[in-house]
Structures are given as C-alpha cells and as structure tokens.
C-alpha cells in the first residue's frame, strides 16, 4: 500500500525537489517530510566539508518556506504525504526542533519545564547524548502521555492535507526511562506506547462521532 521514502541524510533543497519529482516515475506513491530543519542546517553548513565549500547558512524561516513548497510539489503529483519524526518527542515537552543543533552545541539550554519529563537514565533526567532526536520521555508519567496525545491530535487536526502522521519514539537504543515507575515488573515501553495509541484512537473516535451527529448520518471514515 505504501511505496516511498522519507527524507534522510543531509539533502539540499534542489535534491529534495528532484527526489519528489522522481517518485511517481518509479510508481512510488508516498513521500515523508521528516527532519527537514536538521538536514538543511547540516547541508548548508557544509559540515565536515568546509575546506571545499563555503558555508551557506539558512534560517528557520527559509526552511519553513522550503517545507511548504515540498508539500505543494508532493500533493501536485498525487502522492500520499506523511510527517512526524523523532522530533515529536521534544515538541511534546516544549522544545523547538529547529533548536536541535544549538542545544547539542551548548548554545541553547534545555527548557527547565521539559526536564521532569525526560527519560531518566543512570539516575539522571537529561537529553540522551545531548540530542533531542535520541531522547525518549518518562512514559509512565500520565501527564506527559496526555501532552503527547494532545500534541498528536492537534497536529492532525491542523494539517488536514496529510495522508497520515507518524507517532514515533526517540531514535537509537538503550534510551528508555529507567525510573521506578517505568521499570515496574510487567510493563515495558511498548505497553506505554499502546496506552498512547489507545488514547489517541479514543480521541479520534469521539471526533468522528461528533461530525456524524452534526451531519445527521451514520459514522463515516476519516483520514485520521
């Protein structure tokens, strides 16, 4: 059903545009816009290649414009479109994904309000490897789970043009919370993840029912 790719590596604006255009020619049917800010920052900084290419810094506003154009080109070709990457974990606790590089380089602090929700590893709640993409949350924390469910529900509601939205956890491994509540016997990260999905499903079921009642007709399907 789904044949396509998501953005990976450090592609330029032109490379992504060409890649989107190439998809339908291969009879692929979807494209995922994941990690655009991070990848563009890395590409245009020409990190690890400064001796051959002069850095061409881009702003978050410029990348937002690129992102909007990518969406237009994907939909113009009749492709399914998806968003939602590892950065969703950070967004759920108020960290801007555009700040990934600055936080990792120590140029911006982690917001104090986010720290209580970060996964506790070796007795400390902090970003795993100092990277928002590699960090999971304290999944036994019901307040955080409610934040995440609300974030995903709002994300879908505000982006009706998306075919589907991903709800991933942090990247890498050995980065799940080790606090007392998260490590209770019989409960694993996957169990908490199912709790999140069930809560999200219930939220959308309510929304579908409300729309059906307003239309005076039976339940119907949505793209959620």
Secondary structure, DSSP 8 states (H G I E B T S, - for coil): ---EEE--S---HHHHHHHHHHHGGGT--EEEE-SHHHHHHHHHHTTT-TTTS------HHHHHHHHHHHHHHHHHTT-EEEE--THHHHHTTT--GGGHHHHHTTSS---HHHHTTB-EETTEES-GGG-GGG--B-TT-HHHHHHHHHHHHHHHHH-TT-SEE-----SSSS-S--STTTT-TT--HHHHHHHHHHHHHHHHHHHHHHHHHHHTS-------
